[in-house]
Amino acid sequence: MQEMVIYGVSFDMVGKQPIVLLKTADGNRFLPIWIGHAEAAAILMKLQGTDSPRPMTHDLMADVIEGLHAEVARVTVTEMRDSTFHALIQLTTTGSDVEVDARPSDAIAVAVRTGAPIFAADDLLDENAIEFEHEPEDDDDMVEKFKEFLDQVTPEDFAG
């Protein structure tokens, strides 16, 4: 299992579908996950430090978890099945742990609200991650390489 960081949220050039790009915390592997527009907005709002006047669904989830005296211990993108990514939200409560099945986009939106770490399964990364051959010299170089990738990739490229 690899710890991941959110590298960014972008749109594929073909279908204008949002993509959240996760990057290994200590490496140069990237995992693109196609998500919905609402989830992309929820992730971006929190990453940019913007609050909505009323709680959004992911804010509500985080508030309920806190209200139940539980904690989001981690979020894990576990697998891709039938061209769909799957994730788990691991909650820690008094005396027990609970795993909740979730879409990765929802799990990531909850993670950014609770400060929980994000992980991806090794097998998932081995099969679906993109690794650039050379470490980019700077962020602009990385963004340019990612844009080139987005110009050519489609969700079907990740279909098993």
KEKE-3310 file (N, C-alpha, C; in steps of 0.2 Angstrom, whole numbers, plus 5000, padded with zeros to 4 digits):
npx = (5004:5003:5006:4997:4996:4986:4988:4982:4967:4959:4954:4949:4954:4947:4933:4930:4929:4930:4946:4954:4970:4981:4996:5010:5016:5030:5036:5036:5024:5008:4991:4977:4960:4944:4931:4915:4908:4902:4909:4922:4921:4918:4930:4940:4935:4938:4952:4956:4953:4940:4924:4907:4891:4882:4883:4890:4887:4898:4904:4894:4895:4907:4905:4895:4902:4912:4903:4898:4909:4919:4933:4941:4952:4959:4959:4957:4961:4956:4954:4951:4937:4928:4931:4929:4934:4936:4934:4938:4933:4941:4935:4938:4932:4927:4934:4932:4935:4929:4925:4920:4912:4915:4914:4929:4930:4921:4927:4939:4935:4930:4941:4950:4943:4944:4957:4962:4974:4977:4978:4983:4981:4994:4994:4984:4990:5001:4995:4988:4994:5003:5019:5032:5046:5057:5062:5053:5059:5054:5038:5031:5036:5031:5017:5016:5019:5009:4998:5000:4998:4985:4979:4979:4973:4960:4945:4943:4956:4959:4952:4949)
npy = (4994:5011:5028:5042:5058:5072:5077:5086:5092:5090:5091:5079:5081:5076:5072:5081:5077:5078:5074:5067:5068:5057:5056:5046:5048:5047:5045:5044:5041:5041:5041:5042:5047:5046:5057:5063:5079:5086:5081:5084:5098:5098:5093:5102:5114:5113:5111:5123:5131:5136:5139:5134:5142:5134:5117:5106:5089:5081:5088:5087:5073:5072:5080:5072:5060:5065:5069:5057:5053:5047:5044:5048:5036:5033:5033:5023:5019:5005:4995:4992:4988:4981:4992:5002:5012:5008:5011:5012:5019:5020:5020:5024:5020:5021:5008:5000:4997:5002:4999:5007:5006:5015:5027:5032:5046:5052:5047:5053:5067:5067:5064:5075:5085:5080:5078:5066:5053:5047:5032:5020:5004:4993:4983:4989:5001:4996:4991:5002:5014:5028:5031:5043:5043:5051:5061:5075:5092:5103:5110:5116:5108:5096:5098:5101:5089:5081:5087:5083:5070:5070:5074:5063:5052:5041:5036:5023:5017:5012:5002:4985)
npz = (5000:4996:5001:4996:4988:4984:4968:4959:4951:4936:4919:4907:4890:4879:4883:4892:4906:4923:4932:4945:4951:4958:4967:4971:4987:4990:4978:4960:4954:4946:4948:4939:4941:4935:4939:4945:4941:4952:4963:4960:4961:4975:4980:4975:4981:4995:4994:4990:5000:5002:5008:5009:5011:5017:5023:5012:5005:5008:5018:5028:5030:5036:5047:5054:5056:5065:5075:5080:5087:5080:5069:5054:5049:5038:5020:5007:4990:4983:4972:4954:4946:4933:4925:4935:4948:4965:4983:5001:5016:5031:5047:5064:5079:5096:5102:5091:5073:5058:5041:5027:5011:4997:4984:4975:4973:4982:4994:4994:4994:5007:5015:5012:5020:5033:5035:5034:5029:5012:5003:4991:4984:4981:4970:4962:4959:4952:4940:4935:4937:4931:4926:4925:4915:4918:4932:4933:4930:4936:4943:4932:4921:4925:4924:4911:4905:4911:4904:4891:4892:4896:4884:4876:4882:4887:4896:4893:4891:4902:4905:4909)
capx = (5000:5007:5002:4996:4994:4982:4992:4978:4961:4960:4949:4952:4953:4942:4926:4929:4927:4935:4950:4958:4976:4984:5003:5013:5020:5037:5038:5034:5019:5002:4985:4971:4954:4939:4926:4910:4909:4900:4914:4928:4920:4919:4937:4943:4933:4941:4959:4957:4951:4933:4918:4900:4887:4878:4887:4889:4886:4904:4905:4889:4898:4913:4902:4892:4908:4914:4897:4898:4915:4923:4938:4943:4959:4962:4955:4961:4958:4958:4954:4947:4933:4924:4932:4927:4938:4933:4938:4936:4934:4942:4933:4940:4928:4929:4934:4932:4936:4923:4927:4914:4913:4914:4917:4935:4929:4918:4931:4944:4932:4929:4948:4952:4939:4945:4964:4964:4979:4975:4982:4981:4984:5000:4991:4980:4995:5005:4991:4985:4998:5007:5026:5036:5053:5062:5059:5052:5064:5050:5031:5029:5038:5026:5011:5016:5019:5002:4993:5001:4995:4977:4977:4979:4971:4953:4944:4943:4963:4960:4947:4952)
capy = (5000:5017:5034:5046:5065:5074:5082:5091:5090:5093:5089:5076:5085:5073:5072:5087:5074:5079:5069:5069:5065:5056:5055:5043:5053:5047:5043:5048:5037:5045:5038:5047:5044:5050:5058:5068:5087:5089:5078:5088:5104:5097:5092:5109:5119:5112:5112:5130:5134:5139:5136:5135:5145:5128:5111:5101:5082:5079:5092:5084:5067:5073:5082:5066:5056:5068:5069:5050:5052:5043:5047:5044:5034:5033:5032:5018:5017:4998:4991:4994:4982:4983:4999:5007:5012:5007:5014:5011:5024:5017:5024:5022:5022:5018:5000:4996:5000:5001:5000:5009:5006:5022:5029:5036:5053:5054:5046:5059:5073:5067:5064:5082:5088:5077:5078:5059:5051:5044:5027:5016:4997:4991:4980:4994:5005:4992:4990:5008:5020:5031:5033:5046:5040:5055:5065:5082:5096:5107:5109:5117:5103:5091:5100:5100:5081:5079:5090:5079:5063:5071:5075:5057:5046:5041:5031:5016:5015:5009:4996:4979)
capz = (5000:4995:5003:4990:4989:4978:4964:4956:4948:4930:4915:4901:4884:4875:4886:4898:4912:4928:4934:4951:4950:4965:4966:4977:4992:4990:4971:4954:4950:4946:4947:4937:4943:4932:4944:4943:4942:4959:4967:4958:4964:4982:4982:4974:4986:5001:4993:4989:5007:5001:5012:5006:5016:5020:5022:5007:5007:5011:5025:5032:5032:5041:5054:5057:5059:5071:5080:5082:5091:5076:5066:5048:5050:5031:5014:5002:4984:4983:4966:4949:4944:4928:4923:4940:4954:4972:4989:5007:5021:5037:5053:5070:5084:5103:5103:5085:5067:5053:5034:5023:5004:4994:4977:4977:4973:4989:5000:4994:4997:5015:5017:5012:5025:5039:5036:5033:5023:5006:5001:4985:4984:4977:4964:4958:4956:4947:4934:4933:4938:4926:4929:4920:4914:4921:4937:4930:4934:4940:4943:4926:4917:4927:4922:4904:4904:4912:4899:4885:4894:4895:4877:4873:4886:4888:4902:4890:4891:4909:4905:4910)
cpx = (5004:5003:5002:4994:4990:4986:4988:4971:4961:4954:4952:4950:4948:4935:4925:4927:4932:4939:4954:4964:4980:4991:5006:5017:5027:5040:5036:5029:5012:4996:4979:4965:4948:4933:4921:4911:4907:4906:4921:4927:4921:4926:4941:4941:4937:4949:4961:4955:4944:4928:4912:4896:4883:4883:4885:4889:4892:4906:4900:4892:4903:4910:4898:4897:4910:4909:4896:4904:4919:4928:4940:4950:4963:4957:4960:4957:4961:4958:4951:4944:4928:4924:4930:4931:4934:4937:4935:4938:4935:4940:4936:4935:4930:4928:4934:4933:4931:4926:4920:4916:4911:4917:4924:4934:4926:4923:4937:4941:4931:4936:4951:4949:4941:4953:4967:4969:4975:4980:4979:4985:4989:4998:4988:4985:4999:5001:4988:4988:5002:5014:5030:5043:5058:5059:5058:5056:5060:5042:5028:5030:5033:5019:5010:5016:5012:4997:4994:4998:4987:4975:4976:4975:4963:4951:4944:4951:4964:4956:4951:4951)
cpy = (5006:5023:5038:5053:5067:5079:5087:5088:5094:5090:5085:5080:5082:5074:5077:5084:5076:5073:5071:5065:5064:5054:5051:5048:5053:5044:5047:5044:5041:5040:5042:5043:5049:5051:5063:5075:5089:5087:5082:5095:5104:5097:5099:5114:5119:5113:5119:5134:5138:5136:5138:5138:5140:5122:5107:5094:5080:5082:5089:5077:5067:5076:5076:5061:5059:5068:5062:5048:5047:5047:5044:5043:5035:5032:5028:5017:5009:4994:4995:4987:4984:4990:5004:5006:5011:5009:5012:5017:5020:5022:5021:5025:5019:5011:4996:5000:4998:5003:5002:5009:5012:5023:5033:5043:5056:5053:5051:5065:5073:5067:5072:5087:5086:5077:5071:5057:5047:5038:5024:5009:4996:4988:4985:4999:5002:4991:4996:5014:5022:5033:5037:5044:5044:5059:5072:5087:5101:5106:5111:5112:5097:5092:5099:5093:5079:5081:5085:5072:5064:5071:5068:5051:5047:5036:5024:5013:5011:5003:4989:4974)
cpz = (5000:4997:4997:4992:4983:4974:4961:4954:4942:4925:4909:4895:4879:4877:4891:4904:4917:4930:4940:4950:4957:4963:4972:4981:4991:4983:4966:4950:4951:4945:4945:4938:4940:4938:4941:4944:4949:4964:4966:4961:4972:4984:4981:4979:4992:5000:4992:4995:5006:5005:5009:5012:5020:5019:5016:5009:5011:5018:5030:5034:5037:5047:5057:5060:5065:5077:5083:5086:5087:5073:5059:5048:5043:5026:5009:4996:4983:4977:4960:4946:4939:4926:4928:4946:4960:4977:4995:5012:5028:5043:5059:5075:5091:5102:5096:5078:5062:5046:5030:5016:5001:4987:4979:4978:4980:4995:5000:4996:5004:5018:5017:5018:5032:5040:5036:5028:5018:5004:4995:4986:4979:4970:4960:4955:4950:4940:4931:4933:4932:4929:4924:4921:4918:4926:4933:4934:4938:4939:4936:4921:4919:4924:4914:4902:4905:4907:4893:4886:4893:4888:4873:4876:4886:4893:4899:4890:4897:4910:4905:4904)
residu = (MET:GLN:GLU:MET:VAL:ILE:TYR:GLY:VAL:SER:PHE:ASP:MET:VAL:GLY:LYS:GLN:PRO:ILE:VAL:LEU:LEU:LYS:THR:ALA:ASP:GLY:ASN:ARG:PHE:LEU:PRO:ILE:TRP:ILE:GLY:HIS:ALA:GLU:ALA:ALA:ALA:ILE:LEU:MET:LYS:LEU:GLN:GLY:THR:ASP:SER:PRO:ARG:PRO:MET:THR:HIS:ASP:LEU:MET:ALA:ASP:VAL:ILE:GLU:GLY:LEU:HIS:ALA:GLU:VAL:ALA:ARG:VAL:THR:VAL:THR:GLU:MET:ARG:ASP:SER:THR:PHE:HIS:ALA:LEU:ILE:GLN:LEU:THR:THR:THR:GLY:SER:ASP:VAL:GLU:VAL:ASP:ALA:ARG:PRO:SER:ASP:ALA:ILE:ALA:VAL:ALA:VAL:ARG:THR:GLY:ALA:PRO:ILE:PHE:ALA:ALA:ASP:ASP:LEU:LEU:ASP:GLU:ASN:ALA:ILE:GLU:PHE:GLU:HIS:GLU:PRO:GLU:ASP:ASP:ASP:ASP:MET:VAL:GLU:LYS:PHE:LYS:GLU:PHE:LEU:ASP:GLN:VAL:THR:PRO:GLU:ASP:PHE:ALA:GLY)
# end
